[in-house]
Amino acid sequence: MATRTLLYDLGNVLVYFSHERMFEQIGRVCGRSGAQVRDFLAQGLMLACEEGRIGDDRFHAEIERWAGRAVDPRDLRRAGADIFWPNDAMIEVLQRVRSTGRRLVLLSNTSSAHVDFVRERWGVLDAFDACVLSFEVGATKPKREIFEAALARIDCEPAECFYTDDVAPYVEAARALGFDAEVFVDAQTHVRQLQARGVL
């Protein structure tokens, strides 16, 4: 079956990111260690951001309450979002895929602050026909709801959509719904996967 749509993860596929960098940077603006920030966010605050249950104002208030001090909201947003750098090899591949005329859809566990940061600095999101973002859907991968949202945006049958993600359980969840899916390794491997499907 021909591949009509490409479905891409964002983090560690099209752009790299570091949670440890985020923890350290947030720690510096609120007077805590990176390890303390990691443990606090792991209690559910980071997931709440990615599922859109809280926004920037609530996140800021929770950080201030936990830190016991005032924190500049602009500094906090920058500390939490300036954690990305582009995967140049994959951005080049993405443009090659775009030139074939196939539909491109983004599927990402992310927050509004992270998407805004990536959008403001690189043109990678401009290549996509649609974006399925966890904070807008209200669910994160591997939950069925976010994959169902993707199914509504791919404009083809699941088997005609090739999905790549660096997280194996997310790939398995997609396969269970009929997607053609592979774990992302690197740009060279991805090109070979696309060539095998007649995309490139």
FIKOL-155980 format. One record per atom (N, C-alpha, C): atom name; x, y, z. Coordinates in pm, whole numbers, plus 50000, padded with zeros to 5 digits. Example, Ala and Ser with C-alpha at 12.3 -4.5 7.8 and 13.67 -1.06 7.14 Angstrom:
# residues 2
<r 'N' <51319 49431 50780>>
<r 'CA' <51230 49550 50780>>
<r 'C' <51320 49670 50780>>
<r 'N' <51285 49775 50708>>
<r 'CA' <51367 49894 50714>>
<r 'C' <51290 50003 50787>>
# end
This chain:
# residues 200
<r 'N' <50084 49881 50000>>
<r 'CA' <50000 50000 50000>>
<r 'C' <50088 50125 50000>>
<r 'N' <50058 50218 49913>>
<r 'CA' <50140 50338 49898>>
<r 'C' <50131 50427 50023>>
<r 'N' <50242 50492 50053>>
<r 'CA' <50246 50585 50166>>
<r 'C' <50201 50722 50118>>
<r 'N' <50091 50771 50176>>
<r 'CA' <50036 50901 50136>>
<r 'C' <50067 51012 50236>>
<r 'N' <50086 50974 50364>>
<r 'CA' <50107 51073 50469>>
<r 'C' <50224 51029 50556>>
<r 'N' <50302 51126 50599>>
<r 'CA' <50411 51102 50693>>
<r 'C' <50373 51167 50826>>
<r 'N' <50382 51091 50933>>
<r 'CA' <50347 51138 51067>>
<r 'C' <50475 51136 51151>>
<r 'N' <50513 51255 51199>>
<r 'CA' <50641 51270 51269>>
<r 'C' <50623 51312 51414>>
<r 'N' <50704 51250 51499>>
<r 'CA' <50726 51302 51633>>
<r 'C' <50816 51425 51621>>
<r 'N' <50819 51508 51727>>
<r 'CA' <50903 51627 51725>>
<r 'C' <51033 51607 51803>>
<r 'N' <51021 51584 51934>>
<r 'CA' <51138 51578 52020>>
<r 'C' <51225 51456 51996>>
<r 'N' <51354 51482 51976>>
<r 'CA' <51456 51380 51948>>
<r 'C' <51434 51310 51814>>
<r 'N' <51354 51375 51729>>
<r 'CA' <51342 51334 51589>>
<r 'C' <51377 51454 51501>>
<r 'N' <51298 51559 51510>>
<r 'CA' <51323 51680 51430>>
<r 'C' <51405 51783 51506>>
<r 'N' <51387 51788 51636>>
<r 'CA' <51471 51872 51723>>
<r 'C' <51513 51788 51842>>
<r 'N' <51633 51809 51887>>
<r 'CA' <51680 51745 52010>>
<r 'C' <51638 51830 52129>>
<r 'N' <51632 51766 52247>>
<r 'CA' <51601 51842 52367>>
<r 'C' <51668 51776 52487>>
<r 'N' <51678 51853 52595>>
<r 'CA' <51737 51801 52719>>
<r 'C' <51650 51839 52838>>
<r 'N' <51586 51739 52898>>
<r 'CA' <51511 51765 53020>>
<r 'C' <51604 51808 53133>>
<r 'N' <51724 51749 53135>>
<r 'CA' <51818 51786 53241>>
<r 'C' <51854 51934 53233>>
<r 'N' <51870 51984 53112>>
<r 'CA' <51896 52127 53093>>
<r 'C' <51779 52210 53147>>
<r 'N' <51659 52164 53120>>
<r 'CA' <51541 52235 53169>>
<r 'C' <51539 52237 53322>>
<r 'N' <51566 52123 53385>>
<r 'CA' <51564 52117 53531>>
<r 'C' <51668 52212 53591>>
<r 'N' <51787 52212 53533>>
<r 'CA' <51894 52297 53585>>
<r 'C' <51860 52445 53567>>
<r 'N' <51805 52479 53453>>
<r 'CA' <51772 52619 53426>>
<r 'C' <51659 52669 53514>>
<r 'N' <51557 52587 53532>>
<r 'CA' <51449 52626 53622>>
<r 'C' <51501 52637 53764>>
<r 'N' <51590 52545 53801>>
<r 'CA' <51649 52550 53934>>
<r 'C' <51722 52681 53960>>
<r 'N' <51792 52730 53859>>
<r 'CA' <51867 52855 53876>>
<r 'C' <51777 52975 53897>>
<r 'N' <51660 52976 53834>>
<r 'CA' <51572 53094 53849>>
<r 'C' <51486 53087 53974>>
<r 'N' <51479 52969 54036>>
<r 'CA' <51395 52961 54156>>
<r 'C' <51472 52917 54281>>
<r 'N' <51605 52912 54272>>
<r 'CA' <51686 52885 54389>>
<r 'C' <51683 52742 54438>>
<r 'N' <51665 52649 54347>>
<r 'CA' <51666 52507 54382>>
<r 'C' <51762 52433 54291>>
<r 'N' <51793 52310 54326>>
<r 'CA' <51880 52229 54241>>
<r 'C' <51801 52168 54126>>
<r 'N' <51874 52128 54023>>
<r 'CA' <51808 52061 53912>>
<r 'C' <51738 51934 53955>>
<r 'N' <51801 51860 54046>>
<r 'CA' <51740 51735 54095>>
<r 'C' <51610 51764 54169>>
<r 'N' <51606 51871 54246>>
<r 'CA' <51484 51907 54318>>
<r 'C' <51373 51946 54220>>
<r 'N' <51409 52019 54117>>
<r 'CA' <51311 52056 54015>>
<r 'C' <51257 51931 53946>>
<r 'N' <51347 51841 53908>>
<r 'CA' <51305 51717 53842>>
<r 'C' <51205 51641 53927>>
<r 'N' <51235 51626 54056>>
<r 'CA' <51146 51550 54144>>
<r 'C' <51011 51620 54160>>
<r 'N' <51013 51754 54166>>
<r 'CA' <50887 51828 54181>>
<r 'C' <50800 51816 54055>>
<r 'N' <50862 51836 53939>>
<r 'CA' <50785 51829 53815>>
<r 'C' <50732 51689 53788>>
<r 'N' <50807 51589 53836>>
<r 'CA' <50766 51449 53814>>
<r 'C' <50641 51412 53893>>
<r 'N' <50602 51494 53987>>
<r 'CA' <50481 51467 54066>>
<r 'C' <50354 51491 53985>>
<r 'N' <50368 51543 53866>>
<r 'CA' <50251 51558 53779>>
<r 'C' <50239 51692 53710>>
<r 'N' <50323 51788 53748>>
<r 'CA' <50311 51922 53691>>
<r 'C' <50350 51924 53542>>
<r 'N' <50455 51853 53507>>
<r 'CA' <50499 51852 53368>>
<r 'C' <50394 51783 53280>>
<r 'N' <50340 51673 53327>>
<r 'CA' <50236 51603 53251>>
<r 'C' <50113 51691 53235>>
<r 'N' <50078 51764 53342>>
<r 'CA' <49961 51853 53335>>
<r 'C' <49979 51959 53228>>
<r 'N' <50103 52011 53213>>
<r 'CA' <50131 52108 53107>>
<r 'C' <50116 52044 52970>>
<r 'N' <50170 51924 52955>>
<r 'CA' <50167 51857 52824>>
<r 'C' <50027 51813 52787>>
<r 'N' <49939 51793 52884>>
<r 'CA' <49801 51755 52854>>
<r 'C' <49708 51875 52855>>
<r 'N' <49764 51995 52868>>
<r 'CA' <49684 52116 52861>>
<r 'C' <49591 52139 52978>>
<r 'N' <49616 52070 53089>>
<r 'CA' <49530 52089 53207>>
<r 'C' <49568 52214 53285>>
<r 'N' <49690 52264 53266>>
<r 'CA' <49731 52391 53324>>
<r 'C' <49809 52470 53220>>
<r 'N' <49804 52603 53231>>
<r 'CA' <49877 52689 53140>>
<r 'C' <49994 52756 53209>>
<r 'N' <50050 52856 53143>>
<r 'CA' <50169 52923 53194>>
<r 'C' <50146 52987 53330>>
<r 'N' <50030 53052 53348>>
<r 'CA' <50004 53122 53474>>
<r 'C' <49998 53026 53592>>
<r 'N' <49930 52915 53573>>
<r 'CA' <49919 52815 53681>>
<r 'C' <50055 52751 53707>>
<r 'N' <50130 52722 53602>>
<r 'CA' <50263 52664 53618>>
<r 'C' <50352 52760 53699>>
<r 'N' <50346 52887 53664>>
<r 'CA' <50425 52988 53735>>
<r 'C' <50386 52994 53882>>
<r 'N' <50257 52993 53908>>
<r 'CA' <50209 52999 54047>>
<r 'C' <50254 52878 54127>>
<r 'N' <50249 52761 54066>>
<r 'CA' <50290 52639 54136>>
<r 'C' <50439 52640 54166>>
<r 'N' <50519 52689 54072>>
<r 'CA' <50663 52698 54093>>
<r 'C' <50693 52796 54206>>
<r 'N' <50629 52911 54206>>
<r 'CA' <50651 53009 54312>>
<r 'C' <50610 52954 54448>>
<r 'N' <50498 52885 54453>>
<r 'CA' <50452 52827 54579>>
<r 'C' <50553 52726 54632>>
<r 'N' <50601 52640 54541>>
<r 'CA' <50697 52537 54581>>
<r 'C' <50832 52597 54620>>
<r 'N' <50878 52697 54544>>
<r 'CA' <51009 52756 54570>>
<r 'C' <51006 52850 54690>>
<r 'N' <50889 52902 54724>>
<r 'CA' <50878 52995 54835>>
<r 'C' <50938 53130 54807>>
<r 'N' <50935 53170 54680>>
<r 'CA' <50994 53299 54641>>
<r 'C' <50932 53346 54511>>
<r 'N' <50944 53477 54486>>
<r 'CA' <50895 53532 54360>>
<r 'C' <50988 53490 54246>>
<r 'N' <50929 53455 54133>>
<r 'CA' <51005 53416 54014>>
<r 'C' <50950 53495 53896>>
<r 'N' <51039 53561 53821>>
<r 'CA' <50996 53636 53705>>
<r 'C' <50936 53539 53602>>
<r 'N' <50811 53561 53558>>
<r 'CA' <50748 53465 53466>>
<r 'C' <50821 53452 53333>>
<r 'N' <50883 53561 53287>>
<r 'CA' <50957 53554 53160>>
<r 'C' <51083 53469 53175>>
<r 'N' <51150 53484 53289>>
<r 'CA' <51268 53403 53315>>
<r 'C' <51231 53255 53326>>
<r 'N' <51118 53228 53391>>
<r 'CA' <51074 53090 53408>>
<r 'C' <51039 53027 53273>>
<r 'N' <50967 53101 53191>>
<r 'CA' <50929 53048 53059>>
<r 'C' <51052 53019 52975>>
<r 'N' <51149 53111 52978>>
<r 'CA' <51273 53091 52902>>
<r 'C' <51350 52971 52954>>
<r 'N' <51358 52958 53086>>
<r 'CA' <51431 52847 53148>>
<r 'C' <51369 52713 53112>>
<r 'N' <51237 52710 53104>>
<r 'CA' <51168 52585 53074>>
<r 'C' <51163 52550 52927>>
<r 'N' <51180 52651 52841>>
<r 'CA' <51162 52628 52697>>
<r 'C' <51291 52626 52617>>
<r 'N' <51396 52691 52666>>
<r 'CA' <51521 52699 52590>>
<r 'C' <51603 52572 52612>>
<r 'N' <51549 52462 52562>>
<r 'CA' <51610 52331 52585>>
<r 'C' <51625 52252 52454>>
<r 'N' <51600 52319 52342>>
<r 'CA' <51598 52251 52212>>
<r 'C' <51711 52296 52122>>
<r 'N' <51750 52209 52029>>
<r 'CA' <51838 52247 51919>>
<r 'C' <51803 52157 51801>>
<r 'N' <51817 52207 51679>>
<r 'CA' <51765 52135 51563>>
<r 'C' <51846 52013 51525>>
<r 'N' <51777 51913 51474>>
<r 'CA' <51841 51798 51410>>
<r 'C' <51850 51833 51262>>
<r 'N' <51958 51898 51224>>
<r 'CA' <51970 51953 51088>>
<r 'C' <51954 51848 50980>>
<r 'N' <52005 51729 51005>>
<r 'CA' <51994 51622 50904>>
<r 'C' <51849 51586 50879>>
<r 'N' <51768 51582 50985>>
<r 'CA' <51627 51546 50967>>
<r 'C' <51546 51661 50908>>
<r 'N' <51583 51783 50938>>
<r 'CA' <51512 51895 50878>>
<r 'C' <51533 51895 50727>>
<r 'N' <51652 51856 50684>>
<r 'CA' <51679 51843 50540>>
<r 'C' <51596 51732 50479>>
<r 'N' <51586 51618 50550>>
<r 'CA' <51504 51507 50501>>
<r 'C' <51358 51549 50491>>
<r 'N' <51313 51623 50592>>
<r 'CA' <51174 51669 50594>>
<r 'C' <51142 51753 50471>>
<r 'N' <51234 51838 50432>>
<r 'CA' <51212 51921 50313>>
<r 'C' <51209 51834 50187>>
<r 'N' <51289 51730 50183>>
<r 'CA' <51285 51639 50068>>
<r 'C' <51150 51568 50060>>
<r 'N' <51101 51524 50175>>
<r 'CA' <50969 51458 50178>>
<r 'C' <50861 51556 50136>>
<r 'N' <50873 51679 50184>>
<r 'CA' <50774 51782 50150>>
<r 'C' <50767 51802 49999>>
<r 'N' <50882 51795 49934>>
<r 'CA' <50887 51819 49789>>
<r 'C' <50818 51708 49709>>
<r 'N' <50791 51593 49772>>
<r 'CA' <50721 51485 49702>>
<r 'C' <50570 51509 49698>>
<r 'N' <50521 51608 49771>>
<r 'CA' <50379 51638 49772>>
<r 'C' <50297 51558 49871>>
<r 'N' <50361 51475 49949>>
<r 'CA' <50287 51398 50048>>
<r 'C' <50247 51485 50167>>
<r 'N' <50141 51443 50233>>
<r 'CA' <50091 51516 50349>>
<r 'C' <50184 51492 50468>>
<r 'N' <50211 51598 50544>>
<r 'CA' <50295 51588 50663>>
<r 'C' <50215 51632 50785>>
<r 'N' <50217 51547 50887>>
<r 'CA' <50146 51575 51012>>
<r 'C' <50242 51554 51128>>
<r 'N' <50240 51646 51223>>
<r 'CA' <50322 51637 51343>>
<r 'C' <50238 51578 51456>>
<r 'N' <50297 51489 51534>>
<r 'CA' <50230 51429 51650>>
<r 'C' <50326 51436 51768>>
<r 'N' <50295 51522 51866>>
<r 'CA' <50394 51548 51970>>
<r 'C' <50332 51562 52108>>
<r 'N' <50399 51501 52207>>
<r 'CA' <50374 51531 52348>>
<r 'C' <50451 51659 52378>>
<r 'N' <50381 51768 52403>>
<r 'CA' <50449 51896 52419>>
<r 'C' <50359 51995 52491>>
<r 'N' <50417 52109 52524>>
<r 'CA' <50343 52217 52589>>
<r 'C' <50342 52339 52497>>
<r 'N' <50258 52435 52530>>
<r 'CA' <50250 52556 52447>>
<r 'C' <50383 52631 52447>>
<r 'N' <50450 52637 52563>>
<r 'CA' <50578 52707 52571>>
<r 'C' <50683 52643 52482>>
<r 'N' <50685 52510 52478>>
<r 'CA' <50785 52440 52396>>
<r 'C' <50757 52458 52247>>
<r 'N' <50632 52447 52207>>
<r 'CA' <50597 52465 52066>>
<r 'C' <50629 52608 52022>>
<r 'N' <50595 52704 52106>>
<r 'CA' <50623 52844 52072>>
<r 'C' <50773 52867 52054>>
<r 'N' <50853 52808 52142>>
<r 'CA' <50998 52825 52133>>
<r 'C' <51050 52771 52001>>
<r 'N' <51010 52649 51965>>
<r 'CA' <51056 52588 51840>>
<r 'C' <51007 52668 51719>>
<r 'N' <50882 52708 51722>>
<r 'CA' <50824 52783 51609>>
<r 'C' <50895 52917 51588>>
<r 'N' <50931 52983 51697>>
<r 'CA' <50994 53115 51687>>
<r 'C' <51137 53109 51635>>
<r 'N' <51203 52995 51650>>
<r 'CA' <51346 52989 51617>>
<r 'C' <51378 52915 51488>>
<r 'N' <51298 52818 51450>>
<r 'CA' <51327 52741 51329>>
<r 'C' <51199 52725 51248>>
<r 'N' <51215 52702 51121>>
<r 'CA' <51099 52688 51034>>
<r 'C' <51047 52546 51023>>
<r 'N' <51091 52458 51110>>
<r 'CA' <51057 52316 51096>>
<r 'C' <50906 52293 51100>>
<r 'N' <50832 52366 51181>>
<r 'CA' <50688 52343 51191>>
<r 'C' <50613 52393 51068>>
<r 'N' <50675 52484 50993>>
<r 'CA' <50610 52538 50874>>
<r 'C' <50592 52433 50765>>
<r 'N' <50667 52325 50773>>
<r 'CA' <50658 52220 50671>>
<r 'C' <50531 52136 50685>>
<r 'N' <50463 52145 50798>>
<r 'CA' <50353 52053 50826>>
<r 'C' <50217 52106 50782>>
<r 'N' <50137 52012 50731>>
<r 'CA' <49999 52044 50694>>
<r 'C' <49909 52050 50815>>
<r 'N' <49944 51977 50919>>
<r 'CA' <49864 51976 51042>>
<r 'C' <49953 51935 51159>>
<r 'N' <49917 51982 51277>>
<r 'CA' <49990 51946 51399>>
<r 'C' <49891 51892 51502>>
<r 'N' <49921 51775 51554>>
<r 'CA' <49842 51715 51661>>
<r 'C' <49927 51723 51786>>
<r 'N' <49891 51813 51876>>
<r 'CA' <49973 51847 51992>>
<r 'C' <49901 51807 52119>>
<r 'N' <49973 51741 52208>>
<r 'CA' <49910 51684 52327>>
<r 'C' <49837 51788 52411>>
<r 'N' <49893 51908 52426>>
<r 'CA' <49829 52006 52513>>
<r 'C' <49699 52060 52452>>
<r 'N' <49684 52046 52319>>
<r 'CA' <49558 52084 52254>>
<r 'C' <49457 51970 52256>>
<r 'N' <49507 51847 52243>>
<r 'CA' <49419 51730 52242>>
<r 'C' <49371 51695 52383>>
<r 'N' <49456 51721 52483>>
<r 'CA' <49422 51685 52621>>
<r 'C' <49465 51544 52657>>
<r 'N' <49557 51489 52578>>
<r 'CA' <49608 51353 52604>>
<r 'C' <49747 51341 52547>>
<r 'N' <49830 51259 52612>>
<r 'CA' <49967 51236 52566>>
<r 'C' <49981 51093 52512>>
<r 'N' <50077 51077 52422>>
<r 'CA' <50112 50941 52378>>
<r 'C' <50161 50863 52499>>
<r 'N' <50127 50735 52509>>
<r 'CA' <50064 50649 52409>>
<r 'C' <49912 50635 52424>>
<r 'N' <49844 50734 52484>>
<r 'CA' <49699 50722 52502>>
<r 'C' <49628 50718 52367>>
<r 'N' <49523 50639 52364>>
<r 'CA' <49449 50619 52239>>
<r 'C' <49392 50750 52184>>
<r 'N' <49354 50841 52274>>
<r 'CA' <49288 50965 52230>>
<r 'C' <49377 51048 52137>>
<r 'N' <49505 51055 52166>>
<r 'CA' <49590 51138 52081>>
<r 'C' <49615 51072 51945>>
<r 'N' <49620 50940 51942>>
<r 'CA' <49635 50872 51813>>
<r 'C' <49505 50881 51732>>
<r 'N' <49391 50881 51799>>
<r 'CA' <49265 50900 51728>>
<r 'C' <49258 51041 51669>>
<r 'N' <49312 51139 51741>>
<r 'CA' <49319 51274 51687>>
<r 'C' <49407 51278 51563>>
<r 'N' <49517 51201 51566>>
<r 'CA' <49603 51193 51448>>
<r 'C' <49531 51127 51331>>
<r 'N' <49456 51023 51359>>
<r 'CA' <49381 50955 51253>>
<r 'C' <49286 51052 51182>>
<r 'N' <49234 51148 51255>>
<r 'CA' <49141 51245 51197>>
<r 'C' <49212 51349 51110>>
<r 'N' <49346 51355 51117>>
<r 'CA' <49419 51459 51045>>
<r 'C' <49506 51406 50931>>
<r 'N' <49522 51275 50922>>
<r 'CA' <49616 51223 50822>>
<r 'C' <49557 51217 50680>>
<r 'N' <49424 51221 50668>>
<r 'CA' <49357 51220 50537>>
<r 'C' <49391 51097 50454>>
<r 'N' <49404 50983 50519>>
<r 'CA' <49427 50858 50449>>
<r 'C' <49398 50743 50545>>
<r 'N' <49409 50622 50497>>
<r 'CA' <49394 50506 50584>>
<r 'C' <49519 50494 50673>>
<r 'N' <49505 50437 50792>>
<r 'CA' <49622 50423 50881>>
<r 'C' <49740 50353 50814>>
<r 'N' <49713 50250 50735>>
<r 'CA' <49821 50175 50671>>
<r 'C' <49892 50256 50563>>
<r 'N' <49830 50366 50519>>
<r 'CA' <49892 50453 50420>>
<r 'C' <49971 50567 50484>>
<r 'N' <49982 50562 50617>>
<r 'CA' <50053 50666 50691>>
<r 'C' <50174 50605 50761>>
<r 'N' <50292 50659 50732>>
<r 'CA' <50414 50612 50797>>
<r 'C' <50449 50704 50912>>
<r 'N' <50459 50646 51030>>
<r 'CA' <50485 50722 51153>>
<r 'C' <50621 50683 51210>>
<r 'N' <50697 50783 51254>>
<r 'CA' <50823 50755 51322>>
<r 'C' <50831 50832 51452>>
<r 'N' <50884 50765 51553>>
<r 'CA' <50896 50821 51688>>
<r 'C' <51014 50753 51755>>
<r 'N' <51085 50826 51840>>
<r 'CA' <51201 50766 51906>>
<r 'C' <51163 50680 52026>>
<r 'N' <51037 50680 52065>>
<r 'CA' <50992 50603 52182>>
<r 'C' <50918 50478 52135>>
<r 'N' <50975 50362 52161>>
<r 'CA' <50921 50237 52110>>
<r 'C' <50776 50209 52152>>
<r 'N' <50736 50232 52278>>
<r 'CA' <50597 50207 52315>>
<r 'C' <50497 50292 52236>>
<r 'N' <50538 50412 52195>>
<r 'CA' <50449 50495 52114>>
<r 'C' <50433 50436 51975>>
<r 'N' <50540 50382 51921>>
<r 'CA' <50534 50316 51791>>
<r 'C' <50443 50193 51799>>
<r 'N' <50455 50118 51907>>
<r 'CA' <50369 50000 51924>>
<r 'C' <50222 50039 51934>>
<r 'N' <50194 50149 52005>>
<r 'CA' <50056 50196 52017>>
<r 'C' <49999 50235 51881>>
<r 'N' <50083 50298 51798>>
<r 'CA' <50039 50336 51664>>
<r 'C' <50014 50213 51577>>
<r 'N' <50103 50115 51586>>
<r 'CA' <50084 49993 51507>>
<r 'C' <49955 49922 51544>>
<r 'N' <49919 49928 51672>>
<r 'CA' <49795 49863 51717>>
<r 'C' <49672 49925 51653>>
<r 'N' <49684 50049 51607>>
<r 'CA' <49573 50117 51540>>
<r 'C' <49586 50110 51388>>
<r 'N' <49684 50035 51339>>
<r 'CA' <49696 50013 51196>>
<r 'C' <49796 50100 51123>>
<r 'N' <49864 50188 51195>>
<r 'CA' <49967 50270 51130>>
<r 'C' <50086 50184 51089>>
<r 'N' <50151 50225 50980>>
<r 'CA' <50282 50173 50944>>
<r 'C' <50382 50256 51025>>
<r 'N' <50454 50196 51116>>
<r 'CA' <50535 50274 51209>>
<r 'C' <50668 50207 51238>>
<r 'N' <50770 50290 51257>>
<r 'CA' <50904 50243 51292>>
<r 'C' <50964 50335 51398>>
<r 'N' <51048 50276 51482>>
<r 'CA' <51122 50355 51581>>
<r 'C' <51226 50440 51508>>
<r 'N' <51234 50568 51546>>
<r 'CA' <51334 50656 51487>>
<r 'C' <51469 50629 51549>>
<r 'N' <51571 50614 51463>>
<r 'CA' <51708 50590 51507>>
<r 'C' <51795 50711 51472>>
<r 'N' <51801 50742 51343>>
<r 'CA' <51875 50858 51295>>
<r 'C' <51827 50890 51154>>
<r 'N' <51878 51001 51099>>
<r 'CA' <51831 51046 50967>>
<r 'C' <51861 50943 50858>>
<r 'N' <51980 50883 50864>>
<r 'CA' <52018 50788 50759>>
<r 'C' <51925 50666 50759>>
<r 'N' <51896 50615 50877>>
<r 'CA' <51804 50501 50886>>
<r 'C' <51665 50541 50838>>
<r 'N' <51623 50661 50873>>
<r 'CA' <51491 50708 50830>>
<r 'C' <51483 50718 50678>>
<r 'N' <51587 50767 50615>>
<r 'CA' <51589 50775 50469>>
<r 'C' <51573 50637 50408>>
<r 'N' <51643 50540 50463>>
<r 'CA' <51630 50402 50411>>
<r 'C' <51487 50351 50429>>
<r 'N' <51424 50382 50540>>
<r 'CA' <51286 50342 50562>>
<r 'C' <51193 50407 50460>>
<r 'N' <51218 50532 50429>>
<r 'CA' <51137 50602 50329>>
<r 'C' <51161 50546 50190>>
<r 'N' <51286 50514 50160>>
<r 'CA' <51317 50457 50029>>
<r 'C' <51248 50322 50012>>
<r 'N' <51244 50243 50117>>
<r 'CA' <51180 50112 50110>>
<r 'C' <51030 50125 50083>>
<r 'N' <50973 50240 50117>>
<r 'CA' <50830 50264 50096>>
<r 'C' <50802 50347 49973>>
<r 'N' <50907 50374 49895>>
<r 'CA' <50889 50447 49770>>
<r 'C' <50862 50596 49789>>
<r 'N' <50893 50648 49906>>
<r 'CA' <50870 50791 49932>>
<r 'C' <50983 50874 49874>>
<r 'N' <51107 50828 49889>>
<r 'CA' <51224 50898 49836>>
<r 'C' <51294 50812 49732>>
# end
